[in-house]
Each structure stands twice: as structure tokens, then as C-alpha cells.
């Protein structure tokens, strides 16, 4: 029998771990060993350059010397990249929401990694669920994006996550395992410093529903074990794994207090400078 929505948010997380070959991995590190990474994904927003600059300015103003020692990035529409980059200066890293894995040729409407690199972009999203579902981007295509970015000396945030139907069937861990193994295929261990992972349960994106910190921690722990299975424990300990899916000022502190949650990929709240500023200035809680 399928779980009700209430069960999704408060039920057991034990079923998230897929079977892994080799030894089971137990993370020996805490968040303090991996620099937190707070990022925003503007998607198809805002509608004008002036609005983008106003929003970016407000967000940049919330990053100061009193903020947590964290990387902060905004993934913005291509047409706003250079203007927003100039507006925020060195306080915020400006990334792209996607990339074509081809370098040049007859690919109308596409943007290549060298094009993005030439305007100062370092980080690019790959594998976001909206690209997978709406545009039909496959694991193989996403892997080619990752490989091309790394080949160009750039960095990639690989997005993974299960649908509501998959969640209800306790397949979150299995889905993440497949997406991680295919997405990371061919990436050498020495290049993993150019990779971050964003776990975004599709059922939580834009819905206002957030996985409980315990459920999110369980899936992140599973993802880290998968990375250890692909590479080794050192690689897994160093991998930053972010949580995405309706992250809000109200939920960020509890999420960021989990040992395997290293940051957030924020959608809707990143379009509000005050809300995203609070997320950037998260406060980790100390266990009693």
C-alpha cells in the first residue's frame, strides 16, 4: 500500500539505503570538515535584467564577515550572468543553470562550457529534475555534461533525486545510486574537488514539503556510502552533498545541523533576498 503524504514526511527512513558492494561506509567527518555550500537556483526568473540586478544586490548585501564560512553561489539565467556577476563582486559565485556537452557546431540555442568559462563562470548545474523530466535529459547526457565541464577545468553540481512514486515505493536510495553511478562515470577521484552533489527529492521541489532532517540525513548518508562504493572513503568524506527541495528560513537550521548535509540548493526562497539571506546566514544547532 502506498504511503500517505504525512507518512512521507514523518515516517521511517530505514528503507533508503540500497545494497552496496564491498564494506558499508560510515562517515567519519562532520560538516565542519567540509566547507558548507549555500546556492540558489533562479530557474526561469526573474523577468527583467533590472529585477535580476535588484535581487542579486539584495542577496550580496546579506553576505558579510559575520556570515558562516561557506561558499555562496547563484545559478542564474544565461542572459543575466555577466551583469549579475558584476553586481555581486566577490561575495557570491555566479553559475549557470545548464550547459551543452558539445563544444561547437550546429546546436541552435545551446551554450557550451567554453562560452560560459569565457565570461567567468565556474559552477554549472547538471541533472536537475526539471531538465530530466521536461527536457528528457538522460543519465548519459548528464554524464557527458559533467565530463565536459571537468575537462574544461570547471565545476559541476550534479543533481539527483527520486519522484513521489519512487519515494512511496521506498526506492529513494536505489534511484540515487543509479543516478550517482551514471552521473559520475568516468570522473577520476582527483577531479572530485570539482564536483558537488545536490539531493533534491522531486516531491519536495516547489511544493512546500520538506523531508524531515532525519529523512534528509538518511538519504545523504546513503549517497555518501554510494560515493565510497564508487571511489573510496576518502573521496566520500570530502564530497559536499547539498539538500534541495523547498528549503526555507524555517527549515535550514535543522537541515544544516545534520552531519551529512553540507549545504542547500534553494529554489523559490532564492528569489526573495531577505529569505535567502537568512538561509545564507544559517545557524547550526548543537545536539543536546
N, C-alpha and C positions, 0 to 999 in steps of 0.2 A: 504494500500500500504506500502511495506517495505521501511524503511528509507535508504537513500544513506549513504555511509561511511562518507561523510562530515557532514551529519546531526548527525551521531553518536557522533562525536567529538565536535560539537558546538551547538547541539540542546538543548531543554529544558530538565531539569532533574526532572520535577514535577511528572512524572509518576512512579518514582522509589519507592514510599512509598506504601507498601502493607497495607491492612486494618489490624489494630491491635485491639485486645480485650482490654477493660479497657481504662484508660486515655492515651492520647497521651503524649509522653515523650519529654521534651525539655531539652537538656543538659545544665547544669549549670556550667560546667567546661571548662577550656581551656587546650591546650596542656601542659602548664606549670604544671598542676596538675597531669599529668600522665607522667612518665619518657619516653622519646622517645626511640624507639627500631628500630635500623637500622640493617637489616640482609641480608645476601647473600645466594642464593641457587645455588650451583655449578652444580647440576644435574649430568650428565654423563661426567664430566670434572674435571680436565684436564686428560691427558692420562697417566702420569707417576708420581711417588712419587716425583721425583726431581722437576718437574714442579709445583706440588702442594705446595711444601715447598717454592719455589721461590715466588709464588703468595701470599701465606699466609704471608711470611715475608714482602713483599711489602705493603700488606694491614695493617698489625700490625704497621708498621712504620708510618702510617698516623694517628694513634690514639695516641693522646698526651694530655698533660694537657690543651692545648688550644682548644681542641675539645669540642663540645657541651656535656653537661652532659646527655649522652644517653647510653643505653645498645647496644652493638655491638655483633653480632653473625654471624657465618658462618655455614651453613648446607652443609656438605661435604660427599663424598662417604665413605662408611664404612671403606674401606681399608686404607684411609688416616687419619682417625680420630685421632689416638694416636700420629702420627708423627706431624701432623699439630698442635695439642693441645700443644705439647712440644715446637714447634717453636714459637707460638704466646704468650705463657705465659699467664699472667692475663689480657692482654689488650683486648682480643677477646674471647667470649664464642664459643666453637666448638660443634655444634649439629649434629644430624643425619637426613637424608632425609626421613626416614620412619622406621617402626617397625612392627613386627608381634605381634598380640594381644595374642598369645599363649605363655605360659611360657617355655614349653619344649615339646619334643616329635618328632614324625615323620613328620617334616615340612622342607623338604630339601630346602636349600638355604635361609632360614629365619633367622632373627636376632631378639632376644627378648629384652624386656625392661631391664630385669636384666643384660643381656650381655652388653648392652650399658651403663647402670649405673655403671657396674664394671670397665669400662675404663674411667669414669669421665664425661660421657655425661649427661647433664641436660635437654636440649631442643631437641624436635623432631618434625618434620613436620607431619601433618596428613591431608588428604583430598585434596592434591594438584590436580589440574585439570588433569595433566598428569597421575596421579595414578588412578583417577576416569575413565578417557576415555580409556587409553591404557591398563591398567591392570584390569579394571572392578571393582574397589573398590567401594562398595556401601556405602550409608549413615550409615547403620547399622554396617558395618565392620569398618568404620572410627570412629564411636562412640565407638566401642569396643577397638580401639587403644587408644583413648582419656582416657577412663576409666582405662585401664591397666596402662598407663603411670602415671596417677594421683595416682592410687593405689600403685605404686612403689615409690611415692614421687618425681616424675619427672614432667616436664612441657611440654605442647603441644602448638604448633602453628597450630590452625585449619584454613585451607584454604577453602574459599568459593568463588563463583563467577559464573556468567552466561555466556553462549555461545553467539556467534554472533546472531544466530537465536533468542535466548531468549531476547537479548538486543533489537533487531529490533522490537520485539513484546511487548516492554515495560514491560518485565517480570523480570527485574533485582531484584527488591525488593522482589517479590514473591519467586524467586529461592533462594535468600539469606535467606529469612525467613525459608524456608523448610530445607535448609542445616544447618542453625544455630540451629533450634529447634531439629533436629535429632542428630546433632553432639554433642550438649551439654546435651542431655538427660541423666539423672541420675547423673550429676555432681552437687554437692552441692555448694551453694553460698560460703561457707567458703573455697572451693577449687579453686575459680575463680582466685586467685592470681597465680595459676599455668597454666593459660590459656591466650593466646593472639589470636586474630583473624586477619587473613590476607585476605582482599578482593582483589581478582585478577580477573578482567574481562577477561575471556578466550580469547576474541577477541583482547586483547591488549598484551598478553603474547608472546614475541619474534617477534612481528610484527612491532615494532617501533611506533605503535599507542598508545597514552596515553590518557586516559579520561581527559578532561579538569579538572582543580582543582575544578571547580564548580560542575561538574558531580560527581567526586570522593567524594567531601564533602557531596553531597546529599545522595549518597548511604551509606556512613559511618554514617551519621546522622540516616538513616533508620535502619542500623544494630544496632546502639546503642539503638534505640527505641525498637527493637526486644528483645535485651538483657533485657531491662527494663520490657518488657511484660512477659518474661520468669521468671525473678527474681524480681528485683525492681530497683528504680532509683539509689540507692547507688551502686548496682552492675554494672549498666550501666555506671555510671560516672567513675568507677575505671577500666573498661575494656579497654585495649590497642587494638586499631584497626589499622592495618597497611595497606598500599596500595601497591599492586604489579601489574606489567604489563608494561614492558618496561620503568621503571624508569631510568632516565639518570641524569648526572650532570646539564643538562639544565632545567630539569623539577622539580628536587627535592625541590628547594627553594619554589616555588609556592605551591607545594603539601603540604609541611611541615608547611606552613603558615595557612593552614585551621584548624579550631578549633577541628574538629573530626578526623583528620588524625594524628595518633600518631607515625608513623614510616613508614618503607618501607621494603618490601621483594623483593630483587633485583636479577634478573637472569643474563642476559648477561653482564651487566656492572660490576657484581661482579667478573668476570673473567679478569678484567683489573684493576690492583692495583691503577693506577692513577685515573681512573674514579670512582671506588668505594670509594677511599679515599676522593674524592670531595663530594660524597654523604654522607659519614660518617660525614664530616665537613659541613653539610648543614647550610644555613643561613635563618632564618625565617624573613619574611617581615612584617613590621608594617603597618596596614591599615591606609590610609591617612584620 
